[in-house]
Amino acid sequence: MEALTYLDSIADKHGGSDADLKAEIDKAMATFLRLKDIWISKQLSINNEVRIFNTNSKTVNSIIYRRTTPSKWSQKSKLGDLNINGNVYDWSGLLDAYFDETDVVFDSDYPIYTRYLDYLQKFPILIGTLERNFTKSVADRIMNNYMLWNVLDTYTWHLSYEYYMLHLSYNYQTEHIMDLECFFVTHELFDTVLGAIYAEKHVHNETENEVKQMTTYLKTSLKNHLKQIQWMDEQTRKDVNERGGSDADVKARIGKARAANLQLRNIWNSKQLSTNTKVRIFNTNVKTVLLYGAETWRTTKTIIQKIQVLINSCLRKILRIRWPDTISNNILWERTNHIPAEEEIRKKCWKWIGYTLRKAPNCVTRQALTWNPQG
């Protein structure tokens, strides 16, 4: 038999496995799982169980055989032909690792069969475009999330029967509510990389200058409106004019968070509750108050420091760490499963950007992202 690799079984344009083959395997697994009571039955002999298996899987087996056998639509080529547009992938090394228990040598002249030769040859171009449009860290995140998504999609039926049936329900039901739920779950899992992509594409020097112009315009407009308001007294007008930025909002948030923390001091002192439970209560009742609206703050080092000091102080009280006992902030965050306040606020900003981008085009918050003030 001629030594060859049917490359469609390893990589194709659907993300790592032949979509038709995957569908047939899914059907075979569904049939097998529906007959699980027969496989564990003690009344049937093994021969009868095998006969039932052969009867129910014969059609599927023949289809899978056809899918994994080079067909008239497959193109015969050489492994080296995949790198005509660049050496992004070391195909020989990848196949050597994939078939490490065989004695086959995958050199550039090794014959392959694939229905997606053009797509495989365009891999270097696609990767090059990704690397040119994004920084290395963002490009790596995009590729990692893409690979993770496809690996999970391909191997879900290996995890458990319940997980597999849930996977089938998402694949074969097209109700609007399920599609919407799937969209929200995807956004929740990949919001960080989506926000990073948006920031990478839109936050640059030109945009920064536009934002500064817009901010100056808005401040001037605010002052003009304040002068026209007749019912506002002078002291209120002065407070709005002088403290209408992030500093005033942060100060108010810190005060409210401290008040919420003091109201829960009996919980922090309780010996019946575990530390994990106390931390969850802190996150839902104190930190949410503290960081409410943080995605719109002008985050300076001073603001970040004030926020971080309050969070660290509350967490130390929850862990009952008092002077002269000291631990580093990193250990404190590790014990309470926290991240630095600056990183948490940045994630909230990225989530807000994603929420804003889903607004209608005529929404003010959506227009503010690209608005260029004239005059």
Secondary structure, DSSP 8 states (H G I E B T S, - for coil): ----EEGGGT--TTTSS-HHHHHHHHHHHHHHHHTHHHHT-SSS-HHHHHHHHHHHHHHHHHHHHHHHS--TT-EEEEGGGGGTT--SS-HHHHHHHHTTTS-----TT-EEEES-HHHHHTHHHHHHHHHHHS-HHHHHHHHHHHHHHHHHHHHHHHH-HHHHHHHHHHHH---HHHHHHHHHHHHHHHHHHHHHHHHHHH-SHHHHHHHHHHHHHHHHHHHHHHHH-SSS-HHHHHHHHHH-SHHHHHHHHHHHHHHHHHHTHHHHH-SSS-HHHHHHHHIIIIIHHHTTTGGGS---HHHHHHHHHHHHHHHHHHTT--TT----HHHHHHHHT---HHHHHHHHHHHHHHHHHTS-TT-HHHHTTT-----
